[in-house]
Amino acid sequence: MGKITGFMEYQRLEEAHEAPAERKKHYHEFSRRLPDVQAAVQGARCMDCGIPFCMNGCPVNNIIPDFNDLVYKQDWQRAIETLHSTNNFPEFTGRICPAPCEEACVLRITNDPVGIKSIEHAIIDKAWEEGWVDPLPVKVKTGKRVAIVGSGPSGLACAQQLARAGHQVVVFEKNDRIGGLLRYGIPDFKLEKSTIERRLEQMRAEGVEFKTNHSVSDAPVGNGNSTPVILDAATITDEFDAVVLTGGAEQPRDLPVPGRELNGVHFAMDFLALQNRRMAGDKKVQDLLATNKHVVIIGGGDTGSDCVGTSNRQGAKSIVQFELLPMPPDLTNNPVWPYWPQRLRTSSSHEEGVNRDWAVATKRFVGAQGKLQKLVAARVAWKDGRMQELPGTEFEMPADLVLLAMGFISPVQRVLDAFGIDKDARGNAKALTEGRSAYATTAPKVYAAGDMRRGQSLVVWAIREGRQCARAVDEFLMGTSLLPR
């Protein structure tokens, strides 16, 4: 490493961000990348630790020590080359990835980990600023055609890799814009959509074709300006040499309690997607807003956090967030990797204002004339993995809007059924990740990657699977592949 003692000399520095009271007034990104000199200092904190566990903690296996050292030496062009060698879209992960690499950092055992995510953010944003992110079109085409169904991070990564291998790639998306969950799910204050657009321009220049308002055995979500197209699975399989399914795990977990049918109880993604559409300039968007309402968010993960930030910006009267599990350990006693999921996390949205409550189970919703008015919940305890309601702890609270953010259970089953694909026990496309049949489903010529195969997961896992699936498809089409895995 360029600065052997850097981890002893320098402290972790977080990215500059707008104060909560100010950023709640708008939907734009409020964090700024580290200036070059500060990024170099943070890169100097990377230890000569011998075994870079950070690379194992990162699903795409970013070559983290190398780009940290290059940033320390201010060799930014080699840094972006190193970063792009493993990650197609560091501008996405540098903004919305929860950074499991930092939990795996050796320095994390006794100190604050290296700010890997902020360094990644700095590298890619500087690369865009300097004009170093150019299209990489191939000169020789293979003549093979690949259809990719779903334009989230997995589908986009797979499409870009296959296009760079010389194949003709067509990406089908059921919505009216490309991006999947990045487009209609992640709030603009975490990921402005111009970040997606500039990468799509690069991919178009590399030969990737995008078709919106196209769906397989499901009603597309159009914008009113285009005619929705229903795709036939058999026809796609016949017309293309390979098909890759990269749709998301879009089936949300429901809460079947009395009163679920009341007007005012909604899935979180319906709420978030509508706000994305407003930000995109769509007209006549459904009037599902938190403005002047008592909002209760059920679910303590990232989706619930995004609902908190959006509700604050819409001017909610009050915001409460319930989590069924007990409160994680205090931050000073938090376990390190690989016990990363057990960490207590306070997101930027939580900092903007919310009443968080743990070990709470919602029992029923109460309303009048079909409209939600309040919810009834109770305290619970967990023993040997079993939940028990604590006697005498039932309580109620006002609720005009309840958002269910309890995760997702599977992909849309109709898509898998249309292709006749076998499923695993959780309803995902059944496909292995190793061997000659990696990512291949039980349907001939049909592959699956990302949440469609592994279930609900992180954007960085989606990118990894998209890249690996691209190599598997390339090997299937050509007999061998030079694409990195």
VOZA-752174 format. One line per field, with one value per residue (C-alpha): residue in one letter; x, y, z. Coordinates in Angstrom, 2 decimals. Layout:
BEGIN
type = c(a	...)
u = c(X	...)
v = c(Y	...)
w = c(Z	...)
This chain:
BEGIN
type = c(m	g	k	i	t	g	f	m	e	y	q	r	l	e	e	a	h	e	a	p	a	e	r	k	k	h	y	h	e	f	s	r	r	l	p	d	v	q	a	a	v	q	g	a	r	c	m	d	c	g	i	p	f	c	m	n	g	c	p	v	n	n	i	i	p	d	f	n	d	l	v	y	k	q	d	w	q	r	a	i	e	t	l	h	s	t	n	n	f	p	e	f	t	g	r	i	c	p	a	p	c	e	e	a	c	v	l	r	i	t	n	d	p	v	g	i	k	s	i	e	h	a	i	i	d	k	a	w	e	e	g	w	v	d	p	l	p	v	k	v	k	t	g	k	r	v	a	i	v	g	s	g	p	s	g	l	a	c	a	q	q	l	a	r	a	g	h	q	v	v	v	f	e	k	n	d	r	i	g	g	l	l	r	y	g	i	p	d	f	k	l	e	k	s	t	i	e	r	r	l	e	q	m	r	a	e	g	v	e	f	k	t	n	h	s	v	s	d	a	p	v	g	n	g	n	s	t	p	v	i	l	d	a	a	t	i	t	d	e	f	d	a	v	v	l	t	g	g	a	e	q	p	r	d	l	p	v	p	g	r	e	l	n	g	v	h	f	a	m	d	f	l	a	l	q	n	r	r	m	a	g	d	k	k	v	q	d	l	l	a	t	n	k	h	v	v	i	i	g	g	g	d	t	g	s	d	c	v	g	t	s	n	r	q	g	a	k	s	i	v	q	f	e	l	l	p	m	p	p	d	l	t	n	n	p	v	w	p	y	w	p	q	r	l	r	t	s	s	s	h	e	e	g	v	n	r	d	w	a	v	a	t	k	r	f	v	g	a	q	g	k	l	q	k	l	v	a	a	r	v	a	w	k	d	g	r	m	q	e	l	p	g	t	e	f	e	m	p	a	d	l	v	l	l	a	m	g	f	i	s	p	v	q	r	v	l	d	a	f	g	i	d	k	d	a	r	g	n	a	k	a	l	t	e	g	r	s	a	y	a	t	t	a	p	k	v	y	a	a	g	d	m	r	r	g	q	s	l	v	v	w	a	i	r	e	g	r	q	c	a	r	a	v	d	e	f	l	m	g	t	s	l	l	p	r)
u = c(0.00	1.11	0.71	1.55	0.65	-2.30	-4.89	-3.17	-2.81	-6.16	-9.74	-12.69	-14.36	-17.98	-19.27	-20.60	-24.36	-27.11	-28.67	-31.87	-34.08	-32.99	-32.90	-36.46	-37.56	-36.58	-36.09	-32.59	-29.48	-28.06	-24.71	-21.64	-18.64	-15.40	-13.04	-9.94	-7.59	-9.99	-10.58	-6.81	-6.56	-9.37	-7.61	-4.51	-6.46	-6.53	-4.28	-1.65	-3.75	-2.50	-5.92	-8.37	-11.60	-13.32	-13.08	-14.85	-17.49	-18.19	-20.48	-18.84	-15.39	-14.21	-10.40	-10.67	-7.08	-5.87	-8.27	-7.79	-4.06	-4.58	-6.81	-4.19	-1.67	-4.22	-4.10	-7.82	-7.90	-6.37	-8.69	-11.81	-10.35	-9.83	-13.31	-15.01	-13.19	-15.53	-18.52	-20.49	-22.33	-20.32	-22.45	-25.36	-23.48	-21.56	-24.91	-27.30	-25.26	-25.22	-21.48	-21.00	-17.36	-16.92	-18.27	-15.67	-12.84	-10.11	-9.87	-13.54	-12.56	-10.95	-11.77	-14.01	-13.67	-12.14	-14.73	-14.79	-18.22	-17.33	-14.09	-16.02	-18.50	-15.64	-13.95	-16.97	-18.27	-14.85	-14.70	-18.01	-16.88	-13.65	-15.32	-13.55	-16.69	-16.89	-18.93	-17.03	-18.68	-17.26	-16.05	-17.00	-20.54	-21.37	-24.76	-26.34	-29.43	-30.20	-33.42	-33.28	-36.59	-36.28	-34.16	-33.07	-29.38	-29.07	-30.58	-28.55	-25.27	-26.02	-26.98	-23.84	-21.54	-23.23	-23.17	-19.45	-19.07	-20.51	-24.08	-27.20	-29.04	-32.64	-33.88	-37.63	-39.16	-42.81	-42.74	-42.56	-38.96	-35.83	-34.28	-36.48	-36.29	-33.62	-36.21	-39.43	-38.51	-35.33	-36.24	-34.63	-32.99	-30.90	-30.45	-31.36	-32.57	-30.14	-27.56	-29.41	-29.92	-26.27	-25.41	-28.23	-26.81	-23.50	-25.23	-27.23	-23.97	-22.64	-25.55	-28.05	-31.67	-34.31	-38.03	-40.38	-44.05	-43.28	-44.30	-44.42	-47.84	-48.50	-50.21	-47.53	-47.55	-47.71	-47.67	-50.74	-48.68	-47.66	-49.55	-48.70	-47.29	-47.81	-44.93	-45.44	-42.82	-42.70	-42.27	-39.38	-37.65	-38.00	-36.84	-33.76	-30.76	-30.98	-33.36	-32.37	-35.00	-33.89	-37.13	-37.22	-38.73	-41.85	-44.34	-44.55	-45.16	-48.71	-50.21	-53.49	-55.05	-58.60	-59.12	-56.47	-59.01	-59.50	-58.64	-55.37	-53.42	-50.95	-47.81	-44.73	-43.55	-46.84	-46.31	-42.65	-43.13	-45.83	-43.48	-40.82	-43.37	-44.19	-40.49	-40.26	-42.94	-45.82	-49.27	-52.41	-50.45	-52.60	-53.19	-51.44	-49.63	-48.56	-49.39	-51.04	-51.51	-50.55	-48.29	-47.36	-44.70	-44.59	-41.13	-37.72	-35.57	-34.38	-37.82	-39.34	-36.58	-37.30	-40.96	-39.85	-37.81	-40.58	-43.28	-41.22	-40.84	-44.55	-45.34	-46.71	-48.31	-46.51	-44.41	-44.05	-42.03	-42.64	-40.25	-41.37	-37.94	-36.32	-34.02	-30.51	-27.57	-26.29	-23.95	-20.88	-21.52	-22.62	-21.15	-18.87	-18.98	-20.26	-22.98	-23.68	-27.49	-27.75	-26.40	-28.49	-28.75	-29.91	-30.36	-30.30	-34.11	-34.33	-32.24	-34.91	-37.53	-39.41	-40.53	-39.03	-40.44	-39.24	-40.83	-44.30	-46.91	-49.86	-53.08	-55.76	-56.72	-59.78	-61.78	-65.20	-67.01	-64.15	-61.51	-58.59	-58.58	-56.27	-54.38	-54.17	-50.83	-49.16	-45.70	-44.05	-41.13	-38.95	-37.78	-36.10	-37.09	-40.75	-42.82	-45.12	-47.49	-46.91	-50.14	-51.58	-49.48	-52.11	-52.33	-53.80	-52.69	-54.13	-53.26	-54.44	-51.85	-50.21	-47.36	-46.44	-42.66	-42.05	-39.97	-40.69	-41.35	-40.78	-40.78	-44.05	-45.08	-46.86	-43.57	-41.94	-45.05	-45.15	-41.71	-42.47	-39.58	-39.16	-39.07	-37.26	-38.99	-39.34	-40.89	-37.75	-36.46	-34.53	-30.98	-27.49	-24.60	-21.73	-20.76	-21.59	-25.26	-24.70	-27.78	-29.62	-33.23	-35.09	-36.44	-34.16	-32.19	-33.68	-31.48	-32.31	-30.27	-30.64	-33.74	-35.55	-33.19	-31.93	-34.91	-34.93	-31.39	-29.03	-28.25	-24.65	-25.76	-27.94	-24.94	-22.82	-25.40	-26.00	-22.28	-21.90	-25.01	-23.66	-20.56	-22.67	-24.84	-21.77	-20.29	-23.59	-23.71	-20.04	-18.62	-16.20	-16.10	-13.57	-15.99	-14.86	-16.84)
v = c(0.00	3.56	4.60	1.68	3.55	5.45	3.51	4.68	8.30	9.13	8.88	7.82	10.76	10.59	12.25	15.76	15.93	18.46	18.87	16.83	19.90	21.25	18.07	17.18	20.12	18.44	15.08	15.59	13.71	15.39	13.59	14.82	12.77	13.25	15.83	14.32	15.10	13.75	10.61	10.10	10.32	7.79	5.49	5.74	4.11	0.81	-1.60	-3.95	-6.65	-9.64	-11.14	-8.55	-9.88	-6.80	-8.41	-11.51	-9.41	-7.63	-9.76	-8.50	-9.02	-5.49	-5.24	-2.86	-2.60	-1.79	1.06	2.42	2.59	4.17	6.88	7.53	8.01	10.15	7.80	8.17	6.73	3.45	3.48	3.59	0.93	-1.31	-0.59	-1.17	-4.49	-6.03	-3.69	-2.36	0.28	1.66	4.82	2.67	0.72	3.81	5.39	2.68	-0.41	-1.05	-1.77	-5.30	-4.82	-2.36	-4.86	-7.34	-4.80	-6.00	-2.50	-2.81	-5.24	-2.51	0.77	2.44	0.56	2.03	4.20	1.91	3.00	6.70	6.01	4.06	6.93	9.39	7.30	6.87	10.42	11.82	9.47	10.83	14.41	13.87	12.06	8.75	6.58	5.91	3.37	0.19	-1.12	-4.27	-4.37	-7.99	-9.26	-12.90	-12.89	-14.33	-12.69	-12.58	-11.41	-10.10	-9.77	-7.17	-4.02	-3.83	-3.92	-7.63	-7.31	-4.22	-5.82	-8.95	-6.91	-4.80	-7.80	-9.74	-6.71	-6.36	-10.02	-9.15	-10.40	-8.51	-7.81	-6.69	-5.73	-5.95	-3.92	-3.96	-0.38	2.77	3.50	1.39	0.68	-1.71	-1.09	1.56	3.55	2.76	1.98	3.76	7.36	10.18	11.56	8.38	7.89	10.62	9.10	11.10	8.67	5.85	7.78	8.50	4.81	3.84	6.22	4.37	1.01	2.16	3.28	-0.23	-1.73	-2.66	-2.20	-1.32	-1.96	-0.59	-1.47	-5.10	-7.79	-11.58	-12.89	-9.88	-6.56	-3.91	-0.67	1.93	5.70	6.19	7.23	3.80	0.68	-2.13	-5.27	-8.73	-11.02	-14.72	-16.85	-19.45	-16.80	-15.12	-18.46	-19.24	-15.82	-15.52	-17.78	-17.34	-15.72	-14.32	-13.63	-10.86	-9.57	-8.64	-10.37	-8.29	-10.30	-8.39	-10.07	-9.29	-8.91	-10.89	-9.41	-8.11	-4.77	-5.38	-4.41	-0.89	2.08	3.37	0.11	-0.19	-2.00	0.17	-0.22	1.14	4.24	4.70	4.07	6.73	9.34	8.33	8.92	12.38	13.22	11.99	14.48	12.06	13.59	12.23	10.08	8.27	10.38	8.17	10.61	10.92	14.62	15.57	11.91	9.69	7.22	3.78	1.81	-1.92	-3.31	-2.10	-2.67	-0.42	-0.24	0.92	3.48	4.81	5.19	7.24	9.64	9.99	10.50	13.23	15.03	14.78	16.40	13.58	14.56	11.73	8.73	5.48	2.48	-1.00	-3.92	-7.41	-8.46	-7.11	-4.11	-5.12	-4.66	-1.19	0.24	-0.04	-3.76	-4.53	-7.74	-7.56	-9.53	-12.19	-11.19	-8.08	-8.57	-8.23	-4.69	-1.78	0.66	4.24	5.49	9.06	8.87	7.89	10.94	13.10	12.09	8.91	7.04	3.56	0.70	-2.91	-6.24	-5.07	-7.19	-5.58	-7.42	-5.59	-2.43	-0.45	2.00	3.32	3.39	1.49	4.02	3.29	5.17	3.30	0.08	-2.27	-3.86	-5.70	-6.24	-9.57	-11.57	-14.09	-17.37	-20.19	-18.54	-18.39	-15.25	-14.88	-11.99	-10.45	-10.41	-7.00	-5.15	-4.52	-0.89	1.20	4.29	6.61	5.65	7.28	5.51	2.14	1.05	-2.63	-2.91	-6.46	-7.67	-9.73	-13.43	-14.32	-13.16	-12.85	-16.46	-15.94	-15.17	-18.38	-20.37	-18.91	-20.36	-23.62	-23.18	-25.31	-23.35	-23.78	-24.03	-20.24	-19.81	-18.54	-19.79	-22.97	-22.61	-23.36	-20.90	-23.30	-25.74	-25.91	-25.26	-22.21	-19.95	-22.21	-22.95	-26.16	-24.54	-24.89	-21.73	-19.84	-18.47	-16.62	-14.23	-11.72	-11.65	-13.84	-16.67	-15.89	-14.00	-10.56	-9.28	-6.33	-4.35	-5.52	-9.18	-8.42	-6.99	-10.00	-12.49	-10.50	-10.58	-14.27	-15.17	-13.25	-15.40	-18.56	-17.47	-16.53	-19.99	-21.58	-19.59	-19.73	-22.77	-20.60	-17.11	-14.39	-12.48	-12.19	-14.14)
w = c(0.00	-0.67	2.98	5.23	8.43	7.01	9.00	12.22	11.14	9.54	10.71	8.59	6.86	5.75	2.60	2.99	3.00	3.40	6.84	7.42	7.85	4.46	2.40	3.42	1.28	-2.00	-3.73	-5.11	-4.00	-0.91	-0.52	-2.38	-3.38	-1.52	-3.04	-4.62	-1.73	0.90	-1.14	-1.32	2.46	2.84	0.38	2.55	5.41	3.50	5.42	4.08	5.76	3.80	3.10	1.72	3.20	1.76	-1.68	-0.40	1.34	-1.95	-4.16	-7.38	-5.84	-6.51	-6.40	-3.48	-2.19	-5.69	-6.39	-2.86	-3.52	-6.94	-5.45	-2.77	-5.59	-7.50	-10.49	-11.15	-14.66	-13.59	-10.59	-12.78	-15.08	-12.04	-10.73	-14.09	-14.50	-11.91	-11.72	-14.68	-12.67	-9.74	-9.85	-8.61	-5.96	-4.86	-3.98	-2.82	-1.90	1.88	1.55	2.93	1.87	4.72	7.25	5.98	6.28	8.67	10.13	11.13	13.91	16.04	14.28	11.72	8.43	5.31	3.52	0.48	-0.72	-0.63	-2.51	-5.16	-5.42	-5.88	-8.57	-10.81	-10.42	-11.31	-14.29	-15.59	-14.93	-16.86	-19.77	-19.16	-19.40	-23.13	-25.09	-25.93	-29.11	-30.64	-34.24	-34.93	-34.36	-33.67	-35.36	-32.22	-30.71	-26.99	-25.37	-21.82	-19.97	-17.22	-17.14	-13.51	-12.53	-13.28	-16.75	-17.58	-16.46	-18.45	-21.51	-21.45	-21.08	-23.88	-26.19	-25.54	-26.51	-29.92	-29.54	-30.58	-27.32	-26.92	-23.44	-22.83	-19.99	-18.93	-17.64	-19.73	-18.72	-18.39	-15.00	-13.05	-9.31	-9.89	-11.82	-9.96	-6.38	-5.32	-4.38	-6.36	-3.23	-3.14	-6.90	-9.36	-12.60	-14.74	-13.34	-15.08	-18.31	-18.94	-18.57	-20.92	-23.52	-23.29	-23.68	-26.71	-28.31	-27.64	-29.57	-26.84	-27.94	-25.35	-25.74	-23.09	-22.49	-23.36	-20.91	-20.77	-19.77	-17.59	-18.14	-18.89	-16.95	-19.72	-19.48	-21.63	-24.66	-25.90	-26.83	-24.37	-25.96	-24.50	-25.42	-26.02	-24.27	-27.04	-29.73	-27.88	-27.40	-31.12	-32.35	-30.12	-29.64	-25.88	-23.40	-19.99	-17.33	-14.99	-13.54	-9.88	-6.88	-7.28	-5.23	-1.92	1.41	2.51	5.97	6.06	9.19	9.70	7.96	5.29	2.61	3.99	1.81	3.21	3.46	0.58	-0.44	-0.04	-3.64	-4.97	-2.87	-3.84	-7.56	-7.79	-6.35	-8.89	-11.63	-10.28	-10.28	-13.87	-14.88	-15.42	-15.37	-13.67	-11.21	-8.67	-5.57	-3.00	-0.72	2.91	3.10	6.44	7.35	10.26	8.49	9.84	8.01	8.76	8.06	9.14	6.05	3.22	1.61	4.87	5.24	1.75	2.75	5.76	3.63	1.04	3.69	5.32	2.02	1.32	4.67	6.80	10.09	11.93	10.91	12.86	11.68	13.14	13.07	14.07	15.34	18.51	18.39	17.30	19.67	20.42	17.81	20.06	20.50	16.96	15.55	12.54	9.32	8.66	11.15	9.09	8.86	12.66	12.66	13.91	11.03	11.15	7.61	6.36	6.17	9.82	10.69	9.05	11.59	12.51	15.60	15.31	17.37	17.60	18.49	17.45	15.66	13.89	14.78	12.80	10.95	11.97	9.89	8.99	5.67	4.06	5.11	7.45	10.77	13.13	13.70	16.67	17.56	20.43	21.87	21.15	22.48	20.67	22.17	20.27	17.01	17.92	18.40	21.36	22.08	25.49	27.51	28.26	25.69	23.03	21.92	19.13	17.27	14.63	11.06	7.85	5.68	6.33	4.06	4.01	3.60	4.79	1.88	-1.22	-1.45	-5.11	-8.74	-10.63	-11.06	-14.40	-16.12	-14.91	-15.75	-19.26	-19.99	-18.17	-15.75	-12.64	-9.39	-6.12	-2.76	-2.56	-6.00	-7.72	-11.05	-10.39	-11.73	-10.47	-10.51	-11.26	-13.99	-17.68	-17.00	-14.78	-14.66	-17.11	-16.20	-16.97	-20.16	-23.21	-24.07	-21.09	-18.31	-15.09	-12.95	-10.14	-7.95	-10.49	-9.51	-6.00	-4.54	-2.94	-2.61	-3.07	-6.22	-6.03	-6.04	-9.06	-10.94	-10.02	-11.26	-14.44	-15.24	-14.45	-16.41	-19.41	-19.42	-19.16	-22.09	-24.14	-23.51	-24.53	-27.77	-28.74	-26.95	-24.98	-23.51	-22.80	-20.55	-16.93	-14.38)
